[in-house]
Structure formats: structure tokens, C-alpha cells
């Protein structure tokens, strides 16, 4: 039987949507076709966030209950009116990524199974100089939504003090994003350093509410993720639908609405009417272009006061002045002994195809091609690893089993002591769970044990494959062609 199709006439083109009746959000009963028509309804706003920017594709071909996969390279089978641009990454690899400029191209991307949109902070005509600084407010577990809103207002205060205009939006998950249009004059490292200076300034203004600490075990309140401004990092753009049961939307806001906004109010089914009635709160973002000079001057003052660079994500080459790229609970040598050669060796290994360690890990021991949890260092902060799993549900099930074996520990744990990390593999996410035992009396603290779930995210990969690509596993029989619609 032929696959059901819907042909949509948009932006002067005919775009075919395959399987429009396929359910993408089972709890809400939302179909792929509804997702496509949502993006058409808010296309003006959605395009404002992605237009002219290369985009990584995060594809949910089986809806939100299936395992998504990341696709940087544009599908080889695509219409000739789909634009691409070649990007280079910190690993040394390159990829031709999709660039969306109109509603027809947007519809084509959504038909691939993309629920949210993840553009880079650069335009296709200048890939080396971002025109957007991104402030990502990420609350640690147990932090209230009101806490996040308060920090957002402090960010506004700091931005205005440094001559910049922020444009807030709900993340569609647990946090708030604030985008800042900037002149495309500065490199990625400079933009990141400006974001770090901003994060530290917000932390100074609201020390009980906000933190700029990279390591999860040191955080409190709301983390201001300055590393979202490193090259190759993307965040969900304005009007993106997020893979939540209620199809929540990353919704642009007016500043006067931030103190009382409720993120649950914005879903795929409520936002089109709001957009039609009130327009786009971020309509003026492209006219509010600012300079990073004041933030970079603040960064220089931080440096002069002894507060230099902060940790980068693990798969980036270590720049001069970066502190040890090892989480405090694993640091066993003086900071001065962690030289750049370790990180440079690691970056070279990643560029050659080795699997990078996850955030917060030093270069791990390996058996074959995979990291192992053995050979742990003596920790100053007592953290144990519980699970590495293919899905978040499996990882949390492992956590519950661990808790059942350690009932005397559980009453001492605080929400922030449970560290759940979504780790990006070559094309999919996998999940790691760790527990910080800092609040557990020393005599009750269990040591590192065999993992409850011991998933190998790198099984089946060869480095590199026969085609010279470093991101593809051997294809299994029956696996759908990733270049087709879903």
C-alpha cells in the first residue's frame, strides 16, 4: 500500500509530507501533520530564529517515544532548492549542513522528523564570527521555576549594564534562554569569553541564585551555561516544539511577562493563536545589534584579578590558561600539573576517531574502544557512577535499584546530588547517572560498584569507517534510510 502523503503549497513550492497521520506525541495525540502545520502557522517567527543559519538535524522518526538521532550532514537525496553550507568542527571533521531561509525549506526539514530546530549562532555567509550570544539558564534539580525567572531578570540587568539587549524565551524544558544579537566581529572563543564574563557578573549580582561553575558537583541554583557559545554548540531556537508529552514550545517572551510567565502555557496547540493575536515578541531582535566590547573589557578585568578562563567541554582542544579539565572529585594532582598536552592529545585522538569522554571526565582508561569505570581516582568530593544507559528511563531504573540496595543512604540525598547527564554519542544521546555523596555521613557512603546499567555507546563503530567518515556505525539490515522522510 502506498505511503500516505500530503502535498503542501508554500513559498512557491510543492512540498510533500509523508505519513502525516503518524502520531508523534502519543499522550497529546499530536500527529506529524499537526507538527508541520504548527510550523507553518508560526513560520515568520520560527524563520527569524533560524534563517540563513546552518542547522544540525535532530530527527525523531518514531516520534518522541523513539530514540532520536543527530544528523549533521545534509541528506544526499534532497531537492535542488535545499541550501547547504560546509562547516568545520573542533574535531577537524567537516559536514554540509542544511540552511533554511523560507517556509518551504522549513517544511521539508520538519518532514524529516525534526521536532525542534537547532541552528548554529552564525550565518552561512560568515561561519567564523557569531552574530548571536546565547544565555542558557539551566536550573539544577530541585530549583523552582520562580528561581529561574528571577535569574533571567538579573541577566537582563547585567546585559543592559554592558550595552546589550536580551530577548528572552522559555527553553521549552526547565529553563530560559536569552538571545543577544551582536555584531559579527568576534570569533567563537571571544564570544564564549564574553558569555563567561556575563555569567560571572550575574553570579556576583545574585550569588544565592546563580552559578557559573562548570562542574555539576559544584553548582547551586541556576547554572549560566557559558559553553553554549563554544563552536559547534546549538540550542533549540524560538518557536521550536520540544519533545515533551504536551508538545511544549520554546516561546519568545516580553520582559514584562517574565516574572509571572508559566512555561506550561505554551504548547503546539496554544501558540499559533497567541502568535496570530499578539505577534512575535522577538520581532525586533535583528534591529538590536550590540557590541561585545564592554563584556570583553569585563573579562580582561576578571583576568587581571586572577579569574581567568573556565573549563571547556571535553572534546575541545585545551587553550592556554584553561584550568584543569577534570572534575574536582577526580582531581588528584595540583592544578599546575595538568598541562595542555593532555587535552591536546585527547583532541587529536577525537579527531582521529576515538570516542570522546563525557562532560566532567578526564581522559579515561579504555578497553578496546570504550571507556571503563575502573581505575577511579581517590575523590575529594565523593561521587559514584551508577549507570550508563541507552535511554534515560533505563538509567533512572538503574538508579532506583542502587537506592534499594542502599536504603540508609537515600534519606541523606538532596535533589541536586543526583547527577543525570545526557551524553551525545556519534548520532544519538545516551545517559549517565552519578550520585554525589557529599551529604551522606562518611561511614554510610558506598564505594564505586559495578554499574547498574553498563551500556556501550561506541559498540559497532570503527574509527574511521571505510568511507573515511568518523560518525557512522555499520548500518543494520532493516534500518530505514536516514535521508528519507518519516
Secondary structure as the mmCIF struct_conf table of DSSP 4:
data_model
#
loop_
_struct_conf.conf_type_id
_struct_conf.id
_struct_conf.beg_label_comp_id
_struct_conf.beg_label_asym_id
_struct_conf.beg_label_seq_id
_struct_conf.end_label_comp_id
_struct_conf.end_label_asym_id
_struct_conf.end_label_seq_id
HELX_LH_PP_P HELX_LH_PP_P1 UNK A 2 UNK A 4
STRN STRN1 UNK A 5 UNK A 10
TURN_TY1_P TURN_TY1_P1 UNK A 11 UNK A 12
STRN STRN2 UNK A 13 UNK A 18
TURN_TY1_P TURN_TY1_P2 UNK A 20 UNK A 21
STRN STRN3 UNK A 23 UNK A 25
TURN_TY1_P TURN_TY1_P3 UNK A 26 UNK A 29
STRN STRN4 UNK A 30 UNK A 31
HELX_RH_AL_P HELX_RH_AL_P1 UNK A 32 UNK A 41
TURN_TY1_P TURN_TY1_P4 UNK A 42 UNK A 42
HELX_RH_AL_P HELX_RH_AL_P2 UNK A 43 UNK A 50
TURN_TY1_P TURN_TY1_P5 UNK A 51 UNK A 52
STRN STRN5 UNK A 54 UNK A 59
TURN_TY1_P TURN_TY1_P6 UNK A 61 UNK A 62
TURN_TY1_P TURN_TY1_P7 UNK A 64 UNK A 65
BEND BEND1 UNK A 66 UNK A 66
HELX_LH_PP_P HELX_LH_PP_P2 UNK A 67 UNK A 68
STRN STRN6 UNK A 69 UNK A 71
BEND BEND2 UNK A 73 UNK A 73
HELX_LH_PP_P HELX_LH_PP_P3 UNK A 74 UNK A 75
BEND BEND3 UNK A 76 UNK A 77
TURN_TY1_P TURN_TY1_P8 UNK A 80 UNK A 81
STRN STRN7 UNK A 83 UNK A 88
TURN_TY1_P TURN_TY1_P9 UNK A 90 UNK A 91
BEND BEND4 UNK A 92 UNK A 92
STRN STRN8 UNK A 94 UNK A 99
BEND BEND5 UNK A 102 UNK A 102
HELX_RH_AL_P HELX_RH_AL_P3 UNK A 103 UNK A 111
TURN_TY1_P TURN_TY1_P10 UNK A 112 UNK A 113
STRN STRN9 UNK A 114 UNK A 114
BEND BEND6 UNK A 116 UNK A 116
STRN STRN10 UNK A 118 UNK A 119
BEND BEND7 UNK A 121 UNK A 122
STRN STRN11 UNK A 123 UNK A 123
TURN_TY1_P TURN_TY1_P11 UNK A 124 UNK A 125
STRN STRN12 UNK A 126 UNK A 126
TURN_TY1_P TURN_TY1_P12 UNK A 127 UNK A 128
BEND BEND8 UNK A 129 UNK A 129
BEND BEND9 UNK A 131 UNK A 131
STRN STRN13 UNK A 132 UNK A 139
HELX_LH_PP_P HELX_LH_PP_P4 UNK A 140 UNK A 140
TURN_TY1_P TURN_TY1_P13 UNK A 141 UNK A 142
HELX_RH_AL_P HELX_RH_AL_P4 UNK A 145 UNK A 161
TURN_TY1_P TURN_TY1_P14 UNK A 162 UNK A 163
STRN STRN14 UNK A 167 UNK A 170
BEND BEND10 UNK A 172 UNK A 175
STRN STRN15 UNK A 176 UNK A 181
STRN STRN16 UNK A 182 UNK A 182
TURN_TY1_P TURN_TY1_P15 UNK A 184 UNK A 185
BEND BEND11 UNK A 186 UNK A 186
HELX_RH_AL_P HELX_RH_AL_P5 UNK A 188 UNK A 205
TURN_TY1_P TURN_TY1_P16 UNK A 206 UNK A 209
STRN STRN17 UNK A 210 UNK A 211
BEND BEND12 UNK A 214 UNK A 215
HELX_RH_3T_P HELX_RH_3T_P1 UNK A 216 UNK A 218
BEND BEND13 UNK A 221 UNK A 221
STRN STRN18 UNK A 222 UNK A 224
HELX_RH_3T_P HELX_RH_3T_P2 UNK A 226 UNK A 229
BEND BEND14 UNK A 230 UNK A 230
TURN_TY1_P TURN_TY1_P17 UNK A 231 UNK A 232
HELX_LH_PP_P HELX_LH_PP_P5 UNK A 236 UNK A 237
TURN_TY1_P TURN_TY1_P18 UNK A 238 UNK A 239
HELX_LH_PP_P HELX_LH_PP_P6 UNK A 240 UNK A 240
STRN STRN19 UNK A 241 UNK A 241
HELX_LH_PP_P HELX_LH_PP_P7 UNK A 242 UNK A 242
BEND BEND15 UNK A 243 UNK A 244
TURN_TY1_P TURN_TY1_P19 UNK A 245 UNK A 246
STRN STRN20 UNK A 248 UNK A 249
STRN STRN21 UNK A 252 UNK A 252
HELX_RH_AL_P HELX_RH_AL_P6 UNK A 255 UNK A 258
TURN_TY1_P TURN_TY1_P20 UNK A 259 UNK A 260
HELX_RH_3T_P HELX_RH_3T_P3 UNK A 263 UNK A 265
STRN STRN22 UNK A 267 UNK A 267
HELX_RH_AL_P HELX_RH_AL_P7 UNK A 268 UNK A 278
TURN_TY1_P TURN_TY1_P21 UNK A 281 UNK A 284
HELX_RH_3T_P HELX_RH_3T_P4 UNK A 285 UNK A 287
STRN STRN23 UNK A 290 UNK A 290
BEND BEND16 UNK A 292 UNK A 292
HELX_RH_AL_P HELX_RH_AL_P8 UNK A 293 UNK A 304
TURN_TY1_P TURN_TY1_P22 UNK A 305 UNK A 306
HELX_LH_PP_P HELX_LH_PP_P8 UNK A 311 UNK A 313
TURN_TY1_P TURN_TY1_P23 UNK A 314 UNK A 315
BEND BEND17 UNK A 316 UNK A 316
HELX_LH_PP_P HELX_LH_PP_P9 UNK A 317 UNK A 319
TURN_TY1_P TURN_TY1_P24 UNK A 320 UNK A 321
HELX_LH_PP_P HELX_LH_PP_P10 UNK A 322 UNK A 324
BEND BEND18 UNK A 325 UNK A 326
HELX_RH_3T_P HELX_RH_3T_P5 UNK A 328 UNK A 330
BEND BEND19 UNK A 333 UNK A 333
HELX_RH_3T_P HELX_RH_3T_P6 UNK A 335 UNK A 337
HELX_RH_AL_P HELX_RH_AL_P9 UNK A 340 UNK A 351
TURN_TY1_P TURN_TY1_P25 UNK A 352 UNK A 353
HELX_LH_PP_P HELX_LH_PP_P11 UNK A 354 UNK A 358
TURN_TY1_P TURN_TY1_P26 UNK A 359 UNK A 360
HELX_LH_PP_P HELX_LH_PP_P12 UNK A 362 UNK A 362
BEND BEND20 UNK A 363 UNK A 363
HELX_LH_PP_P HELX_LH_PP_P13 UNK A 364 UNK A 365
STRN STRN24 UNK A 366 UNK A 367
TURN_TY1_P TURN_TY1_P27 UNK A 368 UNK A 369
STRN STRN25 UNK A 370 UNK A 371
BEND BEND21 UNK A 373 UNK A 373
BEND BEND22 UNK A 375 UNK A 375
HELX_LH_PP_P HELX_LH_PP_P14 UNK A 376 UNK A 379
BEND BEND23 UNK A 380 UNK A 381
STRN STRN26 UNK A 383 UNK A 389
BEND BEND24 UNK A 390 UNK A 391
HELX_RH_AL_P HELX_RH_AL_P10 UNK A 392 UNK A 405
HELX_RH_AL_P HELX_RH_AL_P11 UNK A 407 UNK A 410
TURN_TY1_P TURN_TY1_P28 UNK A 411 UNK A 412
HELX_RH_3T_P HELX_RH_3T_P7 UNK A 415 UNK A 417
STRN STRN27 UNK A 418 UNK A 424
BEND BEND25 UNK A 426 UNK A 428
STRN STRN28 UNK A 429 UNK A 436
TURN_TY1_P TURN_TY1_P29 UNK A 438 UNK A 439
BEND BEND26 UNK A 440 UNK A 440
HELX_RH_3T_P HELX_RH_3T_P8 UNK A 442 UNK A 444
BEND BEND27 UNK A 452 UNK A 452
STRN STRN29 UNK A 453 UNK A 454
TURN_TY1_P TURN_TY1_P30 UNK A 457 UNK A 460
BEND BEND28 UNK A 463 UNK A 464
TURN_TY1_P TURN_TY1_P31 UNK A 466 UNK A 467
BEND BEND29 UNK A 468 UNK A 468
BEND BEND30 UNK A 470 UNK A 471
HELX_LH_PP_P HELX_LH_PP_P15 UNK A 473 UNK A 476
TURN_TY1_P TURN_TY1_P32 UNK A 477 UNK A 478
HELX_LH_PP_P HELX_LH_PP_P16 UNK A 479 UNK A 481
TURN_TY1_P TURN_TY1_P33 UNK A 482 UNK A 483
BEND BEND31 UNK A 484 UNK A 484
#
